[in-house]
Amino acid sequence: MTRTFRGSALLAPVLPALVPSALEPQVPPAAICYEGEIGAGPRLRRVIFAADRSGSPGSAGTLHFYGRPTQPIPLSFAATPSRVLRAASPDGAVRVEWKPDSTPNEARLVMLRGRDTVSALLREADAPAGMDWVFGDWTGLVGNGFATRLGVHVEAGPCGLLVGALDSPDQGQSGLPLTAVRISADSVRFEAQYLDLSIATARRPGEQREAVLVQRGATSPIVLRRGTRVTEARRSQEPVRPFPYEEREVRYSSRASGIRLAGTLTLPRTPGKHPAILLISGSGAQDRDETVAGHRPFLVLADHLTRRGYAVLRVDDRGAGQSTGDVLAAGLEDLAADVQAGLDYLRTVPEVDSGRIGLMGHSEGGFVAPLVAATDPRIAFVGLLAGPAAPGRGLLVAQRAALGRASGEDEARRRVDSLLIENIFAVLDTRPAAESLEARVSSAITAWQSTLPPADRTIAESLLSGRTPAQDSASLALWQTRWFKSIYHHDPRPLLEGLRVPVLAVYGELDLQVPPAQSAPELERAFAGPRSGLLTLVRLPGVNHMLQPARTGRMEEYATIEQTLAPEVLAALDQWLARVAPVPAPSRAH
């Protein structure tokens, strides 16, 4: 039996309220409720206008603005002509007006934000019936291997309407307001339009519900279970304010058009110019702290290095935190342009020694750092933390095999899985057009299965049948992104062979995502000969891809480990930096 690859499976100026006059006010219903959205894109937020009184001049209503934090804005009614009701805030910056006899009954909301005026159309709303079953907290895990905790909190809001929030503590996010909670029979759909995210449940009774999470076109299965709200805990290595150094919030434009980046620069308070380090995060849209599995490794690393006299810049990736853009729409060259803009900024900071600025990339950041250093002769040093030194295609194959072995898969299953991936990658090697990708992958899998002996064919069918349409759809969507294509076809070896600056490469022997057995020899070959003295290669036993002390190296272990960075990783950095970019002892602060 063969199986095809299925692929279906974040105006005018505001006018003041009119002074009450002899005009006869229009009396609204006993309960007034309108809802809608205001803003657009990442700034889109839900609003609910509610009033429980008569609507006579001087009576009160409230506009609930679901941002962070949620803001209730008091509004007072005033009489108006033309059978129009109006409620406005005391400062006139917010007003809602409507005709109570209009069909459909709609209201116009106008808000003044600084110098900008935005408006929105609100519609009369009623609380849905039979909704008690959705109240409370729902939690689930998103992702394969390393799973990210996700929580949804739902409660009755103004007028009894459903309101809610998303929590993703492993990514450092909590209380992200939903823009809609829609129920139908026993299913529910949670939406956060400004994140381009939705979660839709299947019709399944009980205390858990199968659901599909969709964000930016990519889908992931998730099982939501009723439980307590997921919370974020501070890890033991995370620094606590006040810090013995300066923090600056920074913003600048990428060298790539239309992208604005935001980050944090930490600076020693000691006098003089300081060597500086720009941190480059791993794959995905990471925030400036590289928050993963409840850990903030870049926050810990920046604190450690700044206390030792180094200026450190860490930046929100495209589409994360306060930076604009979409990381999946960016190739390595685009990410390199973002890093180069960070270097441009650092060179304008008076406290930074512009002749001693280096790069330090973790994971995928180890692809980006040599790309920048190869074109910028002013880079003084490069640090690769679990950075791949093998071509992207080969890295993905080695990563999958390492994860399979660590998960306990038997040899026959791993062997057939490797053959399956090779057949899919043979299609990707040809750079197929998006419209033909699914058909070509399906055809390749079918042809490959037909050549297998019976025992292997059974294993192949088991591997394929274990996937859901949502997983297949997510894979197809990912393979077509500019980001994936750039990683897949990237070969870092020529760039590494051209580097003429000191390079540190740190690998954990339990790293399953960038296996050191593959990348370390590539680095040694790249620096063989007269340049061998430029490379410092450190392989640490008992350390995983996130540079934590670990037992198995498996991704699901990341969140269970209390330490964020293994002490021997920090020691290796200290020893190397003391040689390539020394800081006078008085510059260190603890």
Helices and strands as residue ranges (DSSP letters): E 32-38, G 41-43, E 45-51, E 60-66, E 71-78, E 85-88, E 94-98, E 106-113, E 116-124, G 132-134, E 136-142, E 148-156, G 158-160, E 162-168, G 169-171, E 173-177, E 180-184, E 187-192, G 193-195, E 197-201, E 208-215, E 218-226, E 245-253, E 260-268, E 274-280, H 297-307, E 311-315, G 327-329, H 332-346, E 352-362, H 365-373, E 382-385, H 392-406, H 411-429, H 434-450, H 454-465, H 469-479, H 482-488, H 493-498, E 503-508, H 516-526, G 529-534, E 535-540, G 555-560, H 567-580, G 585-587
